[in-house]
């Protein structure tokens, strides 16, 4: 089963995935980053599909063109399962149609609470007593896909955004590889990842 990990930054989630002995076929990035170095160091094919060639971070960014190029790169390498690991580009809906139900992502909250880019900050601002980490099936709608696994992280009275996020990341680096292995096993026996989905945890406030 071809498994791709999409990265944009330091590659710490990729490192955790590889340390957990998840078979990874290819790591793909949208910009030059340490994640590609991590992949190459561990003998995983590292592929740069640079968004700079499609308008970079300007208003002229060709999202559809970039998405098509990434799909081509993954399909040509026999990828069946895509794991986003700090990937910083929002892809067009065609990506999720192509890998329907087989794109995984992590989010630093107990979804459906605190969707979006500032989940940790929003949890603190709301006075949440717990938050956590969610692994879900990614869809074209941000943070809306079926939830696969979650783990609670306590919000401490002295937490700031950095300290809370670091504890969530520690959970993420354990929960994400575990969930990927679970999903791979489901696919191997003929099921789809979405069949593992369960009702979301009710977040504490």
N, C-alpha and C positions, 0 to 999 in steps of 0.2 A: 504494500500500500504506500503510494507516494505521499509524503507529508512535507508541506512547506511551512516555514516560519517566516513571517513578515516582520522586519525590524526597521527602526529609524535612528536608534540611539546607541546606548552603551552595550546592549545585548545581555543584560543581566538575566532577563527571563529566558533567553535562548540558552545561556549557560546553565540555568536550573533545569531546563528541559533536557539538555544533553547529559547533565550529571545524573538525571533520573533514568537514563538509558532509553529515552524515547527515540525510536528510529526516525531521523530527519533526513529527507532526501536533498533538500535545497533550502537555503536561507536567501530571501530576496529583500532588497532595501530600496527605498525611494530617494536616497541621498547617500553620499559617502559617510560611513559611520563605523564605530568600533564593532557593532554587531556583525559586520561582514568579516572583520578580522577574527572574531570569536569563531565564526563558522569555519573559515579556512584553517584556523589553528587546530580545529577538531576534525578535520577531514570531511567537512560538509561543503558541497558546492555553494559558492557565494556568488550571487547574481545581483548586479546593480541595474535597476531600471530607473534611471535618474529622471526625476520630475523636472529638472532643469531643462531637459530637452523638449518639454511640453509646456513651457511658459513659467516654470519655476513656481514661485510663491506670489506671482503677480495676478492681477485680475484677469489676465489673458490665459491663465492656466487651462489647458485642454484636458478636462477631467475624463471625458469619454475616450479621447485618444490615448491618454495615459493608462486608463483602465484596460483598454483593448491590448495594449502592449504588455501589461503585466499578466493578463490572462494568457496571451500567447506564450510568454516565457514559462509560465507554470504548466500549461497544457503540454507543451513540447517536452517537458520533463516528467510527464506521467503523474502529475499531482492529483490526488483524490481528496485530500484533507488540507485545509489552510488554517494555520494558527496565527492570529495577529498577536504580536508581542511588542507593544509600544510603537505600532506603525502609525505614522503621523499624517498620512494622506487619506482623506475621505474619498472612497471609491464610488464610481457610478453604480447604479442599480444593476447594470448588466453583469457586474462581477458576482453579485449574490445570486443572480439567476443562473449563471454558469456553474457555480459551485453550490447549488441550492441545498441548504441545510447542512453544509459541510464547511462552514467558516466559523471558527471559534474565536472568542475574544474574552478579555478580562475587564472588570470594572471595579474601581475602588469604593464600592458601597454595597449595601444589600438591596439590589434592585428589587422592586421598582422605585425605591427611594433614591433621591439624589442622582438623577440622570445628568448627563452632560459633562463638560470638561472640568468643572470645578467641584466635583463631588465631595472631596474631603473638606474643602473650605465651606461648602454649603451645609455639611453635617454639623460642623462646629457652630456655624451661625444659627442653625436651627435648635441648638442645645440638645442634640441627640446624645443619649447615654451609651448607645452602641452603634457601630456601623460595621463594615466588614469588606469582604471581597466576594465578587460573583464571577463565575465562569458561565458564559451563555453562548447560544448559537447567534452569530451576528447576522443581521439583516440590513437592508437598505435604510431602515428607520433606526436612528441612533439609539442604542441601548434598549431596544424593544424586543430583541429576540428571546426565544424560550430559554429559561434558566436551567442549567445543568447541575451546578454545585454552588454552594455558598458556605462561608465560614464567618462567624461573628468576631469582631474586634472591639474590645471595650474602649470607650472614649474616657480618658483620664482627666481629672480636673485641671491638671497642669499642661494638658496637650496644646500645642500649636499645630498649624497645618503640616509643618515639616515632620514633627515627631510622630503624629498620628499616621501620616502617609507612609513613613518608614516602617511602622509596625504592620500596616496593611500590606506593604510590599513583601515583607517577610512571609506572611501567610500566602500571598499570591505565588511566590516562588515555590511553594510546596503544593498548593492546591491545583495550580494550572497543569503541571506535568501529570499529576494523578488523574485529572479529568481527561487529559488527552489520551492517556493509556486506556481509560475507561471507554472513551469514544472509539478508539481504534479496535478494541475488543468487540464492541457492538457492531461496527461495520464488518468485521471479519466473520461474524456469525449471521450476517445478512440484514441487520437492523440499521436504522439511520440514527444519527445523534439525537434528533428531536424526540425519539422514543424514550430517551433517558430523562427528558425534561420533567420537572415537578413544579407544584405551586410555589411561588416565591415565599421566602421567609418574611414574616411581618416584622418590620424593623422597630426597635425600641426607641422611644422618644423621651 
